[in-house]
């Protein structure tokens, strides 16, 4: 049996045990209302905490550059590289011509 199968089986057993204990606490003990309040609170805090985090991220992240601006920058960089290449080629021609 592989390690992943052992971990998977363990997770399954723990999950079933937690479900059974939870159901027993809710239906057969005096802690039923407290447990339901706690469960509801954790669920609401979790969901709205994630939504708040998403909202914060959207509010604080700068918008991406427009595609036209990126294309313009790429064209400028390409032109610089072509100019540098031409200068190097001219320098090689001058060296070769003087010998």
C-alpha positions in Angstrom: 0.0 0.0 0.0 1.4 3.4 -0.9 1.9 6.3 1.4 -0.9 8.3 -0.4 -3.4 5.5 0.1 -2.6 5.4 3.8 -3.0 9.2 4.1 -6.2 9.0 2.1 -7.7 6.2 4.2 -6.7 8.0 7.4 -8.4 11.2 6.2 -11.5 9.2 5.4 -11.6 7.6 8.9 -11.0 10.9 10.7 -13.7 12.6 8.6 -16.3 9.9 9.4 -15.3 10.0 13.1 -15.7 13.8 13.2 -19.1 13.7 11.5 -20.4 11.1 13.9 -19.1 13.0 17.0 -20.6 16.2 15.6 -24.0 14.5 15.0 -23.9 13.0 18.5 -23.1 16.4 20.1 -25.9 18.1 18.1 -28.7 15.6 18.8 -27.9 13.9 22.1 -26.2 16.4 24.4 -27.2 19.7 26.0 -24.5 21.5 23.9 -26.7 21.4 20.8 -27.5 25.1 20.5 -24.0 26.2 21.5 -22.5 23.9 18.9 -24.9 25.1 16.1 -24.1 28.7 17.0 -20.4 28.0 16.9 -20.7 26.1 13.6 -22.8 28.9 12.0 -20.4 31.5 13.2 -17.4 29.7 11.8 -19.1 29.2 8.5 -20.2 32.9 8.2 -16.7 34.2 9.3 -15.0 31.8 6.8 -17.2 32.7 3.8 -17.2 36.5 4.4 -13.5 36.5 5.4 -12.7 35.0 2.0 -15.0 37.5 0.3 -13.4 40.4 2.2 -9.9 39.2 1.2 -10.9 39.0 -2.4 -12.4 42.5 -2.2 -9.2 43.9 -0.5 -7.1 42.3 -3.2 -9.2 43.8 -6.0 -9.2 47.2 -4.3 -5.4 47.4 -3.8 -4.1 45.8 -6.9 -3.4 48.2 -9.7 -5.2 47.6 -13.0 -3.1 46.0 -15.8 -1.7 48.1 -18.6 -3.8 48.3 -21.7 -2.6 46.0 -24.5 -1.9 49.0 -26.8 0.6 50.4 -24.3 2.4 47.0 -23.9 2.6 46.7 -27.7 4.1 50.2 -28.0 6.7 49.4 -25.3 7.6 46.1 -27.2 8.0 48.0 -30.5 10.3 50.5 -28.9 12.4 47.8 -27.3 12.6 45.9 -30.7 13.6 49.1 -32.5 16.4 49.7 -29.9 17.7 46.1 -30.4 17.6 46.6 -34.2 19.5 49.9 -33.9 22.1 48.3 -31.7 22.5 45.4 -34.1 23.0 47.8 -37.0 25.6 49.7 -35.1 27.5 46.5 -34.3 27.4 45.4 -37.9 28.6 48.8 -39.1 31.5 48.5 -36.7 32.5 45.1 -37.9 32.3 46.3 -41.6 34.6 49.2 -40.8 37.1 46.9 -39.0 37.0 44.4 -41.9 37.4 47.2 -44.6 40.5 48.8 -43.1 42.6 45.6 -43.1 
